[in-house]
Amino acid sequence: MVDVRENHEVKSGILPDAVHIPMGQLPARWEELAEANEIVCYCAAGMRSLDTAAFLRTKGLFNATSLEGGISAWRAIGGETPKPSSASQ
């Protein structure tokens, strides 16, 4: 899971075990995801994560997808979103 939201958005909670890479940092950091078996990107509602998954696929990471509805949809079905530790922000 890759959270592409901005730092101020992540303070409200993040999916368990997600990696936080703000969308604007992806052009410089996308290679951090190169070894992942599966990449599911998410944002607040799903639009940024769609763009992010498309960008990653242009880099050859064809296993990149987007979480439909983003973290909002995840929360709506009762999914956990613990607040991140200060070290991971």
C-alpha positions in Angstrom: 0.0 0.0 0.0 1.3 3.4 -0.9 -0.3 6.5 0.6 0.2 9.4 -1.9 -1.5 12.1 0.2 0.2 15.1 1.5 1.9 15.2 5.0 -1.0 17.1 6.6 -3.5 14.6 5.3 -1.6 11.6 6.7 -1.8 13.0 10.3 -5.4 11.9 10.4 -4.5 8.2 9.9 -2.9 5.8 7.4 -3.6 2.3 6.4 -1.7 -0.3 8.4 1.8 -1.1 6.9 1.4 1.5 4.1 4.4 3.5 2.8 3.9 7.2 2.6 5.2 8.8 -0.5 3.4 12.1 -1.4 2.4 12.2 -5.0 4.7 15.2 -5.7 7.7 13.1 -4.5 7.0 10.1 -6.7 9.1 11.2 -9.7 12.1 11.1 -7.4 11.1 8.2 -5.3 9.3 5.7 -7.5 12.2 3.3 -7.6 11.6 2.6 -3.8 8.6 0.5 -5.0 10.4 -1.4 -7.8 10.7 -4.7 -5.8 7.1 -4.8 -4.6 5.0 -7.8 -5.6 1.9 -5.6 -5.7 1.4 -1.9 -5.4 -1.9 -0.4 -4.3 -1.9 3.3 -4.3 -4.4 5.4 -2.3 -5.3 9.0 -1.5 -8.3 10.7 0.0 -10.9 9.8 -2.6 -9.1 8.0 -5.4 -8.2 10.5 -8.1 -4.6 11.1 -7.2 -4.0 7.4 -6.7 -5.3 6.7 -10.2 -2.8 9.2 -11.6 -0.1 7.7 -9.4 -0.8 4.1 -10.5 -0.7 5.2 -14.2 2.6 7.0 -13.6 4.1 3.9 -12.0 3.0 1.7 -14.9 4.8 4.1 -17.3 7.9 3.2 -15.3 7.4 -0.5 -15.9 5.6 -1.2 -12.5 2.7 -2.9 -14.2 1.5 -4.3 -10.8 0.4 -0.8 -9.7 -3.3 -0.2 -9.1 -5.5 2.3 -7.2 -7.7 1.7 -4.2 -11.2 2.7 -5.5 -12.7 5.5 -3.4 -9.4 6.0 -1.5 -9.0 6.1 2.3 -12.5 7.6 2.6 -14.1 4.4 1.2 -11.8 2.3 3.4 -13.0 4.1 6.5 -16.6 3.9 5.3 -16.4 0.0 5.5 -14.8 0.1 8.9 -11.2 -0.2 7.8 -8.5 0.8 10.3 -6.5 4.0 9.9 -4.1 4.4 12.8 -2.3 7.6 13.3 1.3 7.3 12.1 4.2 7.6 14.4 6.2 10.8 14.1 9.1 8.8 12.6 7.0 7.8 9.6 5.6 11.3 8.7 
